[in-house]
Amino acid sequence: MNENQNGEFVRAEKQKAILVGLNVEDKDNFMTIEDSMRELQDLAETAGATVVHIVIQNRQRVDSAYYIGKGKAEEIRILCEELDAELVIFNDELSGAQLRNLEEVVEAAVIDRTALILDIFAQRAQSKEGKLQVELAQLQYRLPRLIGLGKSLSRTGGGIGTRGPGEQKLDIDRRHVLNRIRDIQSQIKDIKKNRETQRTKRKKSEIPTIALVGYTNSGKSTLMNQIMEMCSFQQEEKKVYVEDMLFATLDTAHRKIVFPNKEEAILIDTVGFVSKLPHTLIEAFKATLEEVQYADLLLHVVDATNQNHEMQIKVTQQVLKELNAESKPTIVVFNKIDRLDASDDIALPRGEMIAYVSALKKMGMEHLISKMEKVLFQDMRRAVLCIPYQRGDIVSYLCEKTNVQRKEYQADGVLIETKLRTADYQKYLNYIVDKTENQSSTF
């Protein structure tokens, strides 16, 4: 939406865009160039562009000056004139020199995949932290390209690839950009401290955390809402935003839930991943994505209907590896199974840490929640303890740290029925009564 001279908001016309991809023969890619270009088209349309043409060039290596070579760049300039295209989007990250050289030849705005993703994030960020993280990523991306961006920085009309910090902030010298980066990093550091305080409180209360991760638009937010619906949650905590689009969720959401076994947990929704996710974004969002590092359980949500779901799993696993979270207990959740036919269903992998659901249709949800309970609380044991009155410290600990189901004051002490983790069970073994019953009572 743009504002006109009367102060009214009018819908901006979509920019016509040409997409350009390079198929380098010796490059090790997760996906084919055709699939990668289809994903780039989805990204471009998400950002608000109308794709009028797609160009794929096969080369042995990247051209250092023009990426695709000057001759191909000339062809794209002619295509822009014929199709009235004002934007050319490249499928890989370009250097400042390549951006400058291509704009001079193509005579249209040129952006790369990284700038496109950053633009989408700039449109979607809602919270203060989200906006700061996006601006930081954009500035870090644009800092070494201030010269290379050339004409795109001086355009007054704006458009895809120029949103976020705004043209006035970008059309400044390197020193001011560095100052702004340091200022944003300081603000994010303060927010990170607050999050660490909250995380410490959760750790003290021993409430486990579950983080939903996965490729963008795999259905993480829908799944989170269904888990919240089936596991009681505080009514003042709203369900998370859901929309069928790429990167619908940017801001991390935390919700407390209570499982059918009465145990509590914190459910965390995270930003979706995508192939060639800009490194600047991973760095900028690390404070948010740290929640993944500290989670007790990951739900890796996969769109079972996507023909490239194996590639998407690899991309997600690669990002988790960068976050040092690849060894976390993980349930792979194949979502949208209601849209599969019999042959597709047979092709899906099977395993103890794999679940099949339709979050939208509420299929397979009970089975998934049962798996989550088993992983999170597998070392919980029922215990009936008789604590002497002089050990009020133990009573206080059990009441504060465990889910006490019964508490009675008797002549020889306080009788407490609760569930204990293995370490606490062994620690308070001398106070446990009716041990025969408890030796096989594992939850």
GIHU-V70229 format. One record per residue. N is the residue number from 1. SS is DSSP state (@ for helix, = for strand, . for the rest). PSI is psi in whole degrees, 0 to 359 (NA if undefined). Layout:
n=N ss=SS psi=PSI
n=N ss=SS psi=PSI
//
This chain:
n=1 ss=. psi=136
n=2 ss== psi=156
n=3 ss== psi=129
n=4 ss=. psi=185
n=5 ss=. psi=337
n=6 ss=. psi=5
n=7 ss=. psi=12
n=8 ss=. psi=147
n=9 ss== psi=128
n=10 ss== psi=151
n=11 ss=. psi=125
n=12 ss=. psi=145
n=13 ss=. psi=141
n=14 ss=. psi=139
n=15 ss== psi=135
n=16 ss== psi=129
n=17 ss== psi=146
n=18 ss== psi=131
n=19 ss== psi=139
n=20 ss== psi=125
n=21 ss== psi=149
n=22 ss== psi=123
n=23 ss== psi=96
n=24 ss== psi=124
n=25 ss=. psi=319
n=26 ss=. psi=12
n=27 ss=. psi=133
n=28 ss=. psi=104
n=29 ss=. psi=153
n=30 ss=. psi=334
n=31 ss=. psi=162
n=32 ss=. psi=161
n=33 ss=@ psi=325
n=34 ss=@ psi=315
n=35 ss=@ psi=321
n=36 ss=@ psi=323
n=37 ss=@ psi=327
n=38 ss=@ psi=320
n=39 ss=@ psi=320
n=40 ss=@ psi=322
n=41 ss=@ psi=318
n=42 ss=@ psi=318
n=43 ss=@ psi=316
n=44 ss=@ psi=317
n=45 ss=@ psi=325
n=46 ss=@ psi=322
n=47 ss=@ psi=343
n=48 ss=. psi=15
n=49 ss== psi=158
n=50 ss== psi=114
n=51 ss== psi=120
n=52 ss== psi=346
n=53 ss== psi=149
n=54 ss== psi=129
n=55 ss== psi=128
n=56 ss== psi=127
n=57 ss== psi=135
n=58 ss== psi=124
n=59 ss== psi=157
n=60 ss=. psi=327
n=61 ss=. psi=163
n=62 ss=. psi=138
n=63 ss== psi=122
n=64 ss=. psi=331
n=65 ss=. psi=317
n=66 ss=. psi=6
n=67 ss== psi=307
n=68 ss=. psi=0
n=69 ss=. psi=148
n=70 ss=@ psi=323
n=71 ss=@ psi=317
n=72 ss=@ psi=325
n=73 ss=@ psi=322
n=74 ss=@ psi=320
n=75 ss=@ psi=321
n=76 ss=@ psi=324
n=77 ss=@ psi=318
n=78 ss=@ psi=319
n=79 ss=@ psi=320
n=80 ss=@ psi=318
n=81 ss=@ psi=317
n=82 ss=@ psi=322
n=83 ss=@ psi=2
n=84 ss=. psi=39
n=85 ss=. psi=137
n=86 ss=. psi=1
n=87 ss== psi=135
n=88 ss== psi=124
n=89 ss== psi=123
n=90 ss== psi=147
n=91 ss=. psi=353
n=92 ss=. psi=167
n=93 ss=. psi=133
n=94 ss=. psi=151
n=95 ss=. psi=167
n=96 ss=@ psi=320
n=97 ss=@ psi=318
n=98 ss=@ psi=319
n=99 ss=@ psi=313
n=100 ss=@ psi=313
n=101 ss=@ psi=318
n=102 ss=@ psi=319
n=103 ss=@ psi=323
n=104 ss=@ psi=324
n=105 ss=@ psi=313
n=106 ss=@ psi=330
n=107 ss=. psi=41
n=108 ss=. psi=169
n=109 ss== psi=136
n=110 ss== psi=127
n=111 ss== psi=165
n=112 ss== psi=180
n=113 ss=@ psi=320
n=114 ss=@ psi=312
n=115 ss=@ psi=325
n=116 ss=@ psi=313
n=117 ss=@ psi=319
n=118 ss=@ psi=324
n=119 ss=@ psi=317
n=120 ss=@ psi=317
n=121 ss=@ psi=321
n=122 ss=@ psi=325
n=123 ss=@ psi=327
n=124 ss=@ psi=336
n=125 ss=. psi=132
n=126 ss=. psi=317
n=127 ss=. psi=163
n=128 ss=@ psi=315
n=129 ss=@ psi=317
n=130 ss=@ psi=316
n=131 ss=@ psi=320
n=132 ss=@ psi=318
n=133 ss=@ psi=319
n=134 ss=@ psi=316
n=135 ss=@ psi=319
n=136 ss=@ psi=314
n=137 ss=@ psi=319
n=138 ss=@ psi=316
n=139 ss=@ psi=319
n=140 ss=@ psi=325
n=141 ss=@ psi=318
n=142 ss=@ psi=340
n=143 ss=@ psi=308
n=144 ss=. psi=358
n=145 ss=. psi=12
n=146 ss=@ psi=321
n=147 ss=@ psi=316
n=148 ss=@ psi=329
n=149 ss=@ psi=332
n=150 ss=. psi=242
n=151 ss=@ psi=328
n=152 ss=@ psi=335
n=153 ss=@ psi=337
n=154 ss=@ psi=359
n=155 ss=. psi=131
n=156 ss=. psi=341
n=157 ss=. psi=343
n=158 ss=. psi=201
n=159 ss=. psi=189
n=160 ss=. psi=132
n=161 ss=. psi=352
n=162 ss=. psi=357
n=163 ss=. psi=167
n=164 ss=. psi=251
n=165 ss=. psi=336
n=166 ss=. psi=152
n=167 ss=@ psi=324
n=168 ss=@ psi=322
n=169 ss=@ psi=330
n=170 ss=@ psi=331
n=171 ss=. psi=52
n=172 ss=. psi=172
n=173 ss=. psi=170
n=174 ss=@ psi=322
n=175 ss=@ psi=316
n=176 ss=@ psi=324
n=177 ss=@ psi=316
n=178 ss=@ psi=320
n=179 ss=@ psi=318
n=180 ss=@ psi=320
n=181 ss=@ psi=315
n=182 ss=@ psi=322
n=183 ss=@ psi=315
n=184 ss=@ psi=317
n=185 ss=@ psi=323
n=186 ss=@ psi=317
n=187 ss=@ psi=318
n=188 ss=@ psi=324
n=189 ss=@ psi=320
n=190 ss=@ psi=318
n=191 ss=@ psi=322
n=192 ss=@ psi=321
n=193 ss=@ psi=318
n=194 ss=@ psi=319
n=195 ss=@ psi=322
n=196 ss=@ psi=324
n=197 ss=@ psi=315
n=198 ss=@ psi=321
n=199 ss=@ psi=321
n=200 ss=@ psi=319
n=201 ss=@ psi=318
n=202 ss=@ psi=321
n=203 ss=@ psi=319
n=204 ss=@ psi=323
n=205 ss=@ psi=354
n=206 ss=. psi=29
n=207 ss=. psi=119
n=208 ss== psi=157
n=209 ss== psi=145
n=210 ss== psi=122
n=211 ss== psi=131
n=212 ss== psi=124
n=213 ss== psi=165
n=214 ss== psi=178
n=215 ss== psi=151
n=216 ss=. psi=142
n=217 ss=. psi=28
n=218 ss=. psi=351
n=219 ss=. psi=24
n=220 ss=@ psi=314
n=221 ss=@ psi=320
n=222 ss=@ psi=317
n=223 ss=@ psi=318
n=224 ss=@ psi=316
n=225 ss=@ psi=322
n=226 ss=@ psi=322
n=227 ss=@ psi=318
n=228 ss=@ psi=323
n=229 ss=@ psi=323
n=230 ss=@ psi=337
n=231 ss=. psi=123
n=232 ss== psi=139
n=233 ss== psi=161
n=234 ss=. psi=129
n=235 ss=. psi=333
n=236 ss=. psi=346
n=237 ss=. psi=113
n=238 ss=. psi=158
n=239 ss=. psi=159
n=240 ss=. psi=158
n=241 ss=. psi=137
n=242 ss=. psi=133
n=243 ss=. psi=145
n=244 ss=. psi=78
n=245 ss=. psi=163
n=246 ss=. psi=138
n=247 ss=. psi=44
n=248 ss=. psi=331
n=249 ss=. psi=122
n=250 ss=. psi=321
n=251 ss=. psi=128
n=252 ss=. psi=133
n=253 ss== psi=136
n=254 ss== psi=132
n=255 ss== psi=134
n=256 ss== psi=133
n=257 ss== psi=161
n=258 ss== psi=118
n=259 ss=. psi=164
n=260 ss=. psi=334
n=261 ss=. psi=10
n=262 ss=. psi=2
n=263 ss=. psi=147
n=264 ss== psi=157
n=265 ss== psi=161
n=266 ss== psi=126
n=267 ss== psi=130
n=268 ss== psi=125
n=269 ss== psi=139
n=270 ss=. psi=167
n=271 ss=. psi=142
n=272 ss=. psi=155
n=273 ss== psi=168
n=274 ss=. psi=156
n=275 ss=. psi=146
n=276 ss=. psi=39
n=277 ss=. psi=125
n=278 ss=. psi=134
n=279 ss=@ psi=325
n=280 ss=@ psi=327
n=281 ss=@ psi=318
n=282 ss=@ psi=317
n=283 ss=@ psi=314
n=284 ss=@ psi=325
n=285 ss=. psi=10
n=286 ss=@ psi=323
n=287 ss=@ psi=320
n=288 ss=@ psi=316
n=289 ss=@ psi=350
n=290 ss=@ psi=336
n=291 ss=@ psi=328
n=292 ss=@ psi=319
n=293 ss=@ psi=324
n=294 ss=@ psi=1
n=295 ss=. psi=148
n=296 ss=. psi=337
n=297 ss== psi=137
n=298 ss== psi=136
n=299 ss== psi=105
n=300 ss== psi=101
n=301 ss== psi=129
n=302 ss== psi=135
n=303 ss== psi=102
n=304 ss=. psi=339
n=305 ss=. psi=347
n=306 ss=. psi=127
n=307 ss=. psi=343
n=308 ss=. psi=27
n=309 ss=@ psi=331
n=310 ss=@ psi=319
n=311 ss=@ psi=318
n=312 ss=@ psi=325
n=313 ss=@ psi=317
n=314 ss=@ psi=319
n=315 ss=@ psi=314
n=316 ss=@ psi=317
n=317 ss=@ psi=324
n=318 ss=@ psi=317
n=319 ss=@ psi=319
n=320 ss=@ psi=325
n=321 ss=@ psi=318
n=322 ss=@ psi=332
n=323 ss=. psi=5
n=324 ss=. psi=38
n=325 ss=. psi=15
n=326 ss=. psi=342
n=327 ss=. psi=4
n=328 ss=. psi=146
n=329 ss=. psi=126
n=330 ss== psi=130
n=331 ss== psi=120
n=332 ss== psi=118
n=333 ss== psi=107
n=334 ss== psi=112
n=335 ss== psi=165
n=336 ss=. psi=33
n=337 ss=@ psi=345
n=338 ss=@ psi=342
n=339 ss=@ psi=1
n=340 ss=. psi=149
n=341 ss=. psi=178
n=342 ss=@ psi=318
n=343 ss=@ psi=322
n=344 ss=@ psi=319
n=345 ss=@ psi=320
n=346 ss=@ psi=327
n=347 ss=@ psi=346
n=348 ss=. psi=146
n=349 ss=. psi=159
n=350 ss=. psi=155
n=351 ss=. psi=166
n=352 ss=. psi=327
n=353 ss=. psi=31
n=354 ss== psi=137
n=355 ss== psi=154
n=356 ss== psi=119
n=357 ss=. psi=164
n=358 ss== psi=101
n=359 ss=. psi=324
n=360 ss=. psi=319
n=361 ss=. psi=1
n=362 ss=. psi=34
n=363 ss== psi=135
n=364 ss=. psi=8
n=365 ss=@ psi=322
n=366 ss=@ psi=319
n=367 ss=@ psi=318
n=368 ss=@ psi=313
n=369 ss=@ psi=323
n=370 ss=@ psi=318
n=371 ss=@ psi=318
n=372 ss=@ psi=316
n=373 ss=@ psi=317
n=374 ss=@ psi=316
n=375 ss=@ psi=315
n=376 ss=@ psi=325
n=377 ss=. psi=27
n=378 ss=. psi=337
n=379 ss=. psi=15
n=380 ss== psi=134
n=381 ss== psi=136
n=382 ss== psi=139
n=383 ss== psi=140
n=384 ss== psi=118
n=385 ss== psi=147
n=386 ss== psi=108
n=387 ss== psi=123
n=388 ss=. psi=150
n=389 ss=. psi=332
n=390 ss=. psi=351
n=391 ss=. psi=56
n=392 ss=@ psi=337
n=393 ss=@ psi=323
n=394 ss=@ psi=319
n=395 ss=@ psi=315
n=396 ss=@ psi=317
n=397 ss=@ psi=313
n=398 ss=@ psi=321
n=399 ss=@ psi=328
n=400 ss=@ psi=324
n=401 ss=@ psi=348
n=402 ss=. psi=166
n=403 ss=. psi=85
n=404 ss=. psi=126
n=405 ss=. psi=338
n=406 ss== psi=140
n=407 ss== psi=119
n=408 ss== psi=141
n=409 ss== psi=117
n=410 ss== psi=177
n=411 ss=. psi=321
n=412 ss=. psi=3
n=413 ss== psi=190
n=414 ss== psi=121
n=415 ss== psi=122
n=416 ss== psi=128
n=417 ss== psi=125
n=418 ss== psi=189
n=419 ss== psi=134
n=420 ss== psi=145
n=421 ss== psi=160
n=422 ss=@ psi=319
n=423 ss=@ psi=315
n=424 ss=@ psi=326
n=425 ss=@ psi=315
n=426 ss=@ psi=324
n=427 ss=@ psi=320
n=428 ss=. psi=25
n=429 ss=@ psi=324
n=430 ss=@ psi=340
n=431 ss=@ psi=355
n=432 ss== psi=132
n=433 ss== psi=159
n=434 ss=. psi=52
n=435 ss=@ psi=330
n=436 ss=@ psi=318
n=437 ss=@ psi=325
n=438 ss=@ psi=342
n=439 ss=. psi=333
n=440 ss=. psi=9
n=441 ss=. psi=87
n=442 ss== psi=135
n=443 ss=. psi=NA
//
